[in-house]
Amino acid sequence: MCFVLYIGTTNPLARRKFDKEAADLSVEPLTERDAGIRQHFSSPEVQYVGSTSGCGCDFPHAMFQSGGWPEIEFHKTAEKDDLDIARDRVHRQNCEALVSLLRASGEKLVELYGVWDGEFGVVPQAHENISVESLREPDFYFKESGFYRVHLKPLSES
């Protein structure tokens, strides 16, 4: 099963189909299958954003377990092997691309919601207000079933 990420905006983002030959983020309109995700957003436009893997699995994310996200603390303290370092590099590249996509949107605030594919009706287990720069932090992980209001301007100016 894959992690999937959705973006709520005022205006639609430029659409990009996933192309495995040109690793980049994809942005696609909702389909009939995932249209139920819209219920969680206040933004008029909701679209799917895929990472360089096509789904959202190349965005750093942590599973919701036992009422929390223990993986986040584990990742902060665990020793990293070469595979972990390579995965972190891919995660950071995808977060950088996401920050660029969000900044290019011209929006002041966007909404992000990440869930496991098919769990579109799952109620958010966390709501967070963050700055877009938070996505660049090395220890940032999307919380599964975490809903984010991402400020593209400093929080004090929003």
Summary of the structure (lengths in Angstrom):
residues: 158
radius of gyration: 14.9
end to end distance: 36.2
largest distance: 42.7
contacts: 451
relative contact order: 0.22
helix: 28%
strand: 28%
